[in-house]
Amino acid sequence: MSKRQIKLGAFIPTTSQHAAGWRHPQSRPQDHLSIDYAIELAKTAEKGLFDAYFLADGLSIRWGSAAEGELGLGDKGVSFEPITLFAALAAVTTKIGFIATASTTYEDPYILARKFASLDHISKGRAAWNVVTTASADTARNFGLEKHPDANVRYERADEFIQVTQKLWDSWEDDAFIYNKDSGQFFDAKKFHEPLHQGKYFKVEGALNVSRPPQGYPVIVQAGQSEDGRELAGKYAEVIFTAQQNLTDAQEFYRDVKKRLIKYGRHADDLKIMPGVSIFVAKTEQEAQEKYDLLNSLIHPKVGLSLLSGLAGGINLEKYDLDALFPKIEDVDINFSSRQQMMIDIARKHNFTIRELYQYIASARGHWTLIGTPEQIVDQLQEWFENEAADGFNVLPPSTPAGLNDFVELVVPELQRRGLFRTEYEGSTLRENLGLKRPENQYVLKEQHIKVS
């Protein structure tokens, strides 16, 4: 059996991860919609042997405050639509996978299944779907809804949405298309299946008009940390991104979600857990700290406040002194999400002022942040990897291209020196590189079961 190794995702929006990353001297925000720049980043990530290039996505512009909108502060998620971008990047890369975010609340199963099946064919088996239910209530106004569905409804809909999508991907068996020129038979009709799905949220009868994806299904990725999110991950996810601040909490999450797979007939290895990590690395610890301090010095106070307000339940923090201790908001009658509660816990643990808290979370919005030399960084990654806290990491370079280049040039060689990371890609598909099995067609499995019975 081959040695277990760390898996790596590269979460690299073209405007950078850190709230002020786009203001870094080497950043190129003017190129954030340049395909040439996106190609450069993708090729750097592939040079670093990353498993996948990951992009989050939103369906609305999100102003944290009126002042932010009036002053035009921050990038506010203005970016490429991920599937379109990744189709282009697939043509100029050969191994790296592409994880595109798409919403089960605001998209349609048939169209989504068609887009991802197409991307998997275009990339020759390197597509993945990051399943989100969309947390931003602002999105509703862009789709003619009076209000954003509550979390329970969104997760219930997401469960059925994934079921329908997988049925659609299984519309054609792997060998359904025979292209027999002599007989004139294009496909074997016995290997064609219509979903005929009728559920609470969807009625989808007809088959997908794209043949089965090369990977069977594009890899299913998920990022929820709530109870509903963990359960959805246990049932469907093959990669899960999570925000954890310390080894103990990461281990609790890892063990809890892995155990949930059992009731769905799945094995622990069927899911790769990859906490997010923002890394400031340099040849000396002092230089790494200077990189961190530089970006924090560039945070506009209103952007910092907006970031905190969004993560802390929408509380308006502008009335407070930035250099006073973070206010006690736990008593406010708000049902805090897991991420919001994490922000509060960080403030209490470190006794942070408002300014110190937004500086702390600006690099990765609640994900783990590491500062140090390559050896110091890898020591910490290795500890989590070897102690049931992570199967790999979703790397959030604080700035682009500088932060991504630093990781590839400094951290990857140290991971390889310790035998913790590949020196070449294992396969040609994302599933092969992640060590995930290819799913069987559910209709074939059903027929096999009937024959055995």
C-alpha positions as CSV (number, residue, x, y, z in Angstrom):
1,M,0.0,0.0,0.0
2,S,1.3,3.5,-0.9
3,K,2.1,5.9,1.9
4,R,-0.7,8.3,2.9
5,Q,0.2,11.8,1.7
6,I,-1.2,15.3,2.2
7,K,-3.8,16.5,-0.4
8,L,-3.8,20.2,-1.3
9,G,-6.4,22.5,-2.7
10,A,-5.5,26.0,-3.9
11,F,-8.2,28.6,-3.1
12,I,-7.0,31.5,-5.3
13,P,-9.4,34.2,-6.2
14,T,-7.7,36.6,-8.6
15,T,-8.1,39.5,-6.1
16,S,-6.4,37.6,-3.3
17,Q,-7.7,36.0,0.0
18,H,-6.6,38.6,2.6
19,A,-9.1,41.5,2.9
20,A,-6.3,43.8,1.8
21,G,-4.5,41.4,-0.4
22,W,-5.4,43.3,-3.6
23,R,-3.5,46.3,-2.2
24,H,-0.2,44.3,-1.9
25,P,2.6,45.9,-4.0
26,Q,2.9,42.8,-6.2
27,S,-0.9,42.2,-6.6
28,R,-2.6,42.9,-9.9
29,P,-6.3,43.7,-9.1
30,Q,-6.6,45.4,-12.5
31,D,-6.2,41.9,-14.0
32,H,-8.8,40.1,-11.9
33,L,-10.9,39.5,-15.0
34,S,-7.9,38.7,-17.2
35,I,-7.9,35.1,-18.6
36,D,-4.1,35.4,-19.0
37,Y,-3.7,36.1,-15.3
38,A,-6.0,33.3,-14.3
39,I,-4.0,31.0,-16.6
40,E,-0.8,32.1,-14.9
41,L,-2.2,31.3,-11.4
42,A,-3.5,27.9,-12.6
43,K,-0.2,26.9,-14.1
44,T,1.6,28.0,-10.9
45,A,-0.7,25.8,-8.9
46,E,-0.2,22.9,-11.3
47,K,3.6,23.4,-11.0
48,G,3.2,23.0,-7.3
49,L,1.3,19.7,-7.9
50,F,-1.9,20.9,-6.2
51,D,-4.8,18.5,-6.4
52,A,-7.3,21.2,-7.4
53,Y,-7.9,24.9,-8.0
54,F,-10.9,25.9,-5.9
55,L,-13.1,28.9,-6.4
56,A,-15.9,30.1,-4.1
57,D,-18.8,31.9,-5.8
58,G,-21.7,34.2,-4.9
59,L,-24.7,35.3,-6.8
60,S,-24.9,38.8,-5.5
61,I,-22.7,41.8,-4.7
62,R,-22.5,42.0,-0.9
63,W,-22.0,45.4,0.7
64,G,-21.2,45.0,4.4
65,S,-22.2,48.6,5.1
66,A,-23.6,51.6,3.3
67,A,-20.3,53.4,3.6
68,E,-18.5,50.6,1.9
69,G,-20.8,50.8,-1.1
70,E,-20.7,54.6,-1.2
71,L,-16.9,54.7,-1.1
72,G,-16.4,51.7,-3.4
73,L,-14.3,49.8,-0.9
74,G,-13.2,46.1,-1.4
75,D,-13.7,43.8,-4.4
76,K,-17.1,42.4,-3.1
77,G,-16.9,39.2,-5.0
78,V,-16.8,40.6,-8.5
79,S,-15.3,37.7,-10.4
80,F,-15.6,35.1,-13.2
81,E,-18.4,32.6,-13.2
82,P,-16.4,29.4,-12.1
83,I,-17.5,26.9,-14.7
84,T,-16.9,29.2,-17.6
85,L,-13.4,30.1,-16.2
86,F,-12.5,26.5,-15.5
87,A,-13.5,25.3,-19.0
88,A,-10.9,27.7,-20.4
89,L,-8.3,26.7,-17.8
90,A,-8.8,23.0,-18.5
91,A,-7.5,23.6,-22.1
92,V,-4.2,24.9,-20.9
93,T,-3.5,22.5,-18.0
94,T,-3.3,18.7,-17.9
95,K,-3.4,17.4,-14.3
96,I,-4.8,19.9,-11.8
97,G,-8.5,19.6,-10.9
98,F,-11.1,22.3,-10.8
99,I,-13.6,22.8,-8.0
100,A,-16.4,25.1,-8.9
101,T,-19.0,26.4,-6.5
102,A,-22.7,26.2,-7.4
103,S,-25.8,26.8,-5.3
104,T,-28.5,24.2,-4.7
105,T,-30.8,27.1,-3.6
106,Y,-30.6,29.2,-6.7
107,E,-29.7,26.8,-9.5
108,D,-31.6,24.1,-11.3
109,P,-30.5,20.4,-11.1
110,Y,-30.7,19.7,-14.9
111,I,-28.7,22.8,-15.9
112,L,-26.2,22.3,-13.2
113,A,-25.7,18.6,-14.0
114,R,-25.2,19.5,-17.7
115,K,-22.6,22.2,-16.9
116,F,-20.6,20.0,-14.6
117,A,-20.8,16.9,-16.9
118,S,-19.6,19.2,-19.7
119,L,-16.7,20.5,-17.6
120,D,-15.7,16.9,-16.7
121,H,-15.6,16.0,-20.4
122,I,-13.7,19.1,-21.4
123,S,-11.1,18.6,-18.6
124,K,-10.9,14.9,-19.2
125,G,-12.0,14.0,-15.7
126,R,-10.9,16.9,-13.5
127,A,-14.1,18.6,-12.4
128,A,-15.6,18.9,-9.0
129,W,-18.8,20.6,-7.6
130,N,-18.6,22.5,-4.4
131,V,-22.1,22.2,-3.1
132,V,-23.4,25.3,-1.3
133,T,-26.8,26.3,-0.1
134,T,-26.0,30.1,-0.2
135,A,-25.8,31.9,3.1
136,S,-26.2,35.4,1.7
137,A,-29.8,36.7,2.1
138,D,-29.0,39.4,-0.5
139,T,-29.1,36.8,-3.2
140,A,-32.9,36.4,-3.0
141,R,-33.6,39.8,-4.5
142,N,-31.7,38.8,-7.6
143,F,-34.0,35.8,-8.2
144,G,-37.4,37.4,-7.6
145,L,-37.8,36.0,-4.1
146,E,-39.3,38.0,-1.3
147,K,-37.0,36.3,1.2
148,H,-34.1,33.9,1.4
149,P,-35.1,30.4,2.5
150,D,-34.1,29.4,6.0
151,A,-31.2,27.0,6.7
152,N,-33.4,23.9,7.3
153,V,-35.2,24.3,4.0
154,R,-32.0,25.0,2.1
155,Y,-30.3,21.8,3.4
156,E,-33.4,19.7,2.8
157,R,-33.5,21.0,-0.8
158,A,-29.8,20.4,-1.2
159,D,-30.2,16.8,-0.3
160,E,-32.8,16.2,-2.9
161,F,-30.9,18.4,-5.4
162,I,-27.8,16.2,-5.2
163,Q,-29.9,13.0,-5.6
164,V,-31.5,14.4,-8.8
165,T,-28.1,15.5,-10.1
166,Q,-26.6,12.1,-9.6
167,K,-29.5,10.4,-11.3
168,L,-29.0,12.8,-14.3
169,W,-25.2,12.0,-14.4
170,D,-26.3,8.3,-14.6
171,S,-28.7,8.8,-17.5
172,W,-26.2,6.9,-19.7
173,E,-24.2,3.9,-18.8
174,D,-20.5,4.2,-19.4
175,D,-20.5,2.1,-22.6
176,A,-23.9,3.3,-23.9
177,F,-22.5,5.0,-27.0
178,I,-21.3,2.4,-29.5
179,Y,-21.0,4.5,-32.7
180,N,-21.5,1.6,-35.0
181,K,-21.2,3.0,-38.5
182,D,-22.1,-0.3,-40.2
183,S,-25.4,-0.8,-38.5
184,G,-26.2,2.9,-38.0
185,Q,-26.6,2.4,-34.3
186,F,-25.3,5.4,-32.3
187,F,-26.1,4.2,-28.8
188,D,-27.5,1.1,-27.0
189,A,-31.0,2.0,-26.0
190,K,-30.9,-0.6,-23.2
191,K,-28.2,1.5,-21.5
192,F,-30.2,4.7,-21.4
193,H,-32.1,5.7,-18.2
194,E,-34.5,8.5,-17.5
195,P,-34.6,9.7,-13.9
196,L,-38.4,10.1,-13.7
197,H,-37.8,12.0,-10.4
198,Q,-40.7,13.4,-8.4
199,G,-39.9,14.8,-5.0
200,K,-40.7,17.6,-2.6
201,Y,-38.7,20.3,-4.4
202,F,-38.1,18.9,-7.9
203,K,-39.8,17.1,-10.7
204,V,-37.2,16.0,-13.3
205,E,-38.2,13.3,-15.8
206,G,-36.0,13.4,-18.8
207,A,-32.4,12.2,-19.1
208,L,-29.3,14.4,-19.3
209,N,-28.3,15.2,-22.9
210,V,-24.6,14.8,-22.1
211,S,-23.0,11.3,-21.8
212,R,-21.8,10.1,-18.4
213,P,-18.9,12.1,-17.0
214,P,-15.4,10.6,-17.3
215,Q,-15.2,10.4,-13.5
216,G,-18.7,8.9,-13.2
217,Y,-19.6,11.9,-11.1
218,P,-17.6,15.0,-10.8
219,V,-16.1,15.0,-7.2
220,I,-18.6,16.2,-4.7
221,V,-17.2,18.9,-2.4
222,Q,-18.9,20.5,0.6
223,A,-18.0,23.1,3.3
224,G,-20.8,23.1,5.9
225,Q,-19.9,23.0,9.6
226,S,-23.3,23.1,11.1
227,E,-25.2,19.9,12.1
228,D,-27.0,19.9,8.8
229,G,-23.8,20.6,7.0
230,R,-22.0,17.7,8.7
231,E,-24.8,15.3,8.0
232,L,-24.9,16.3,4.3
233,A,-21.2,15.8,4.1
234,G,-21.5,12.3,5.7
235,K,-24.0,11.3,3.1
236,Y,-22.5,12.8,-0.1
237,A,-19.3,14.7,0.3
238,E,-16.0,13.3,-1.0
239,V,-14.0,16.4,0.0
240,I,-15.0,18.8,2.8
241,F,-13.4,22.2,3.5
242,T,-13.6,23.3,7.0
243,A,-12.5,26.3,9.2
244,Q,-10.7,25.2,12.3
245,Q,-8.4,27.2,14.6
246,N,-6.7,24.5,16.7
247,L,-5.8,20.8,16.7
248,T,-8.5,19.8,19.3
249,D,-11.4,21.3,17.4
250,A,-10.1,20.0,14.1
251,Q,-9.9,16.5,15.5
252,E,-13.4,16.7,16.9
253,F,-14.7,17.7,13.5
254,Y,-12.6,15.1,11.6
255,R,-13.7,12.2,13.8
256,D,-17.4,13.3,13.9
257,V,-17.8,13.6,10.2
258,K,-15.9,10.5,9.4
259,K,-18.1,8.5,11.7
260,R,-21.3,9.8,9.9
261,L,-20.2,8.0,6.7
262,I,-20.8,4.6,8.2
263,K,-24.6,4.9,8.3
264,Y,-24.6,5.7,4.6
265,G,-22.6,2.6,3.8
266,R,-19.4,4.6,3.1
267,H,-15.8,4.2,4.3
268,A,-13.7,6.8,6.0
269,D,-11.4,7.0,3.1
270,D,-14.3,8.0,0.8
271,L,-14.0,11.5,2.3
272,K,-11.0,13.8,2.4
273,I,-11.2,16.5,5.1
274,M,-9.2,19.6,4.2
275,P,-9.2,22.5,6.7
276,G,-8.5,25.9,5.2
277,V,-5.1,27.5,6.0
278,S,-3.6,30.9,5.2
279,I,0.2,30.8,5.1
280,F,2.7,33.6,5.4
281,V,6.1,32.0,4.8
282,A,9.6,33.2,4.3
283,K,13.2,32.0,4.8
284,T,13.2,33.7,8.3
285,E,10.5,34.0,10.9
286,Q,11.0,37.8,11.0
287,E,10.4,38.2,7.3
288,A,7.3,36.1,7.4
289,Q,5.9,38.2,10.3
290,E,6.7,41.4,8.2
291,K,4.6,40.0,5.3
292,Y,1.7,39.4,7.7
293,D,2.0,42.9,9.3
294,L,2.3,44.6,5.9
295,L,-1.1,43.2,4.7
296,N,-2.8,44.0,8.0
297,S,-1.6,47.6,7.8
298,L,-3.4,47.9,4.5
299,I,-6.9,47.0,5.8
300,H,-9.2,49.9,5.5
301,P,-11.1,50.3,8.8
302,K,-14.5,50.3,7.2
303,V,-13.6,47.0,5.3
304,G,-12.4,45.5,8.6
305,L,-15.7,46.5,10.4
306,S,-17.7,45.2,7.5
307,L,-15.9,41.9,7.6
308,L,-16.6,41.5,11.3
309,S,-20.2,42.6,11.0
310,G,-20.9,40.0,8.4
311,L,-19.2,37.3,10.4
312,A,-20.7,38.4,13.7
313,G,-24.4,38.1,12.9
314,G,-24.8,41.4,11.2
315,I,-24.2,43.4,14.4
316,N,-23.3,47.0,13.6
317,L,-19.9,47.6,15.1
318,E,-19.3,51.1,13.8
319,K,-20.6,52.7,17.0
320,Y,-17.8,51.1,19.0
321,D,-14.2,52.3,19.5
322,L,-12.0,50.2,17.2
323,D,-9.4,49.9,19.9
324,A,-11.8,48.9,22.7
325,L,-12.4,45.2,23.5
326,F,-14.7,43.4,21.2
327,P,-18.2,44.0,22.5
328,K,-20.3,41.4,24.3
329,I,-22.8,40.4,21.6
330,E,-23.5,36.8,22.8
331,D,-26.5,38.1,24.7
332,V,-28.2,39.5,21.6
333,D,-31.1,37.4,20.4
334,I,-29.4,36.0,17.3
335,N,-29.1,32.4,16.2
336,F,-25.3,32.5,15.5
337,S,-23.9,30.2,12.8
338,S,-20.9,28.0,13.5
339,R,-18.6,30.6,11.7
340,Q,-20.1,33.5,13.7
341,Q,-19.6,31.7,17.0
342,M,-16.0,31.0,16.0
343,M,-15.4,34.8,15.6
344,I,-16.8,35.4,19.1
345,D,-14.7,32.6,20.6
346,I,-11.5,34.0,18.9
347,A,-12.2,37.4,20.4
348,R,-12.7,36.1,23.9
349,K,-9.8,33.7,23.8
350,H,-7.3,36.4,22.7
351,N,-8.9,39.3,24.5
352,F,-9.0,41.1,21.2
353,T,-10.0,44.7,20.4
354,I,-12.2,45.2,17.4
355,R,-9.2,46.2,15.3
356,E,-7.1,43.3,16.5
357,L,-10.0,40.9,15.7
358,Y,-10.5,42.0,12.1
359,Q,-6.7,42.0,11.6
360,Y,-6.6,38.4,12.9
361,I,-9.4,37.1,10.6
362,A,-8.7,39.3,7.5
363,S,-6.3,36.8,6.0
364,A,-8.7,33.8,6.0
365,R,-12.0,34.7,7.5
366,G,-11.8,32.3,10.4
367,H,-9.5,29.7,8.8
368,W,-6.2,28.7,10.4
369,T,-3.4,31.2,9.8
370,L,0.3,30.2,10.0
371,I,3.3,32.5,10.0
372,G,6.9,31.2,9.8
373,T,9.7,29.5,8.0
374,P,9.0,26.5,5.7
375,E,10.1,24.1,8.5
376,Q,7.8,25.8,11.1
377,I,4.9,25.7,8.7
378,V,5.3,22.1,7.7
379,D,5.8,21.1,11.4
380,Q,2.2,22.3,12.1
381,L,0.7,20.9,8.9
382,Q,2.3,17.5,9.7
383,E,1.0,17.5,13.2
384,W,-2.6,17.9,12.0
385,F,-2.2,15.4,9.2
386,E,-0.7,12.7,11.4
387,N,-3.2,13.1,14.3
388,E,-6.7,12.7,12.8
389,A,-7.3,16.4,12.1
390,A,-6.8,16.6,8.4
391,D,-6.3,14.6,5.2
392,G,-4.9,17.6,3.5
393,F,-5.4,21.4,3.4
394,N,-7.2,24.0,1.3
395,V,-4.5,26.6,1.0
396,L,-5.6,30.3,1.0
397,P,-2.7,32.3,-0.3
398,P,-3.1,35.8,1.4
399,S,-2.1,37.6,-1.8
400,T,-1.7,36.7,-5.4
401,P,0.6,36.0,-7.1
402,A,3.1,36.5,-4.2
403,G,1.5,34.3,-1.6
404,L,0.9,31.4,-4.1
405,N,4.5,31.7,-5.4
406,D,5.8,31.6,-1.8
407,F,3.9,28.4,-1.0
408,V,5.0,26.6,-4.2
409,E,8.6,27.7,-3.9
410,L,9.1,27.3,-0.1
411,V,6.5,25.0,1.5
412,V,6.1,22.3,-1.3
413,P,9.8,21.4,-1.3
414,E,9.8,20.9,2.5
415,L,6.6,18.8,2.3
416,Q,8.3,16.6,-0.4
417,R,11.6,16.4,1.6
418,R,9.6,14.8,4.4
419,G,7.7,12.4,2.1
420,L,4.4,14.1,3.0
421,F,3.5,15.2,-0.6
422,R,3.8,13.9,-4.1
423,T,6.7,14.6,-6.5
424,E,4.4,13.9,-9.5
425,Y,0.7,13.4,-10.1
426,E,-0.5,9.9,-9.5
427,G,-3.2,9.9,-12.2
428,S,-4.9,12.0,-14.9
429,T,-8.3,12.5,-13.2
430,L,-9.0,14.4,-10.0
431,R,-10.5,11.3,-8.4
432,E,-7.3,9.4,-9.1
433,N,-5.1,12.1,-7.6
434,L,-7.3,12.4,-4.5
435,G,-7.4,8.6,-4.1
436,L,-11.2,8.5,-4.5
437,K,-13.0,5.6,-6.1
438,R,-15.1,6.1,-9.2
439,P,-18.8,5.6,-8.5
440,E,-20.8,2.9,-10.3
441,N,-23.8,3.8,-12.3
442,Q,-26.8,3.5,-9.9
443,Y,-29.0,1.9,-12.5
444,V,-26.4,-0.7,-13.3
445,L,-26.0,-1.5,-9.6
446,K,-29.8,-1.8,-9.3
447,E,-30.0,-4.3,-12.2
448,Q,-27.1,-6.3,-10.7
449,H,-28.9,-6.4,-7.4
450,I,-32.1,-7.7,-9.1
451,K,-30.2,-10.4,-10.9
452,V,-28.6,-11.6,-7.6
453,S,-31.9,-11.5,-5.8
